[in-house]
């Protein structure tokens, strides 16, 4: 079987506003821009271009009401700096029950309340 994931569709009350947050968060480019739908893709010519699924933000009438069943996990080189940067562009900290010394990730939410995680830097395996 030959199949691949083309895109991840994200329901949104305001696709333009939510796409703007993710555009800043990921450094991706806007390749389609209408009031009802906005598409983000990785930077042209980057290793992720044509490989990573597009993000499609679609206008829906209903608001988010429960914890996401699917979420992004971002892996930066420096977790603390990235969390601070994401907070400065509109993310907010959220508590979904994560606690304890084994928790190495930070849970944030985008401006419409969609949770995502910021992981620690990848450690070299020895």
Beta strands, then each sheet from edge to edge (+ up, - down):
strand 1: 7-12
strand 2: 29-34
strand 3: 37-41
strand 4: 54-59
strand 5: 72-75
strand 6: 92-93
strand 7: 106-109
strand 8: 115-119
sheet 1: 1+ 4+ 3- 2+
sheet 2: 5+ 8+ 7- 6+
end
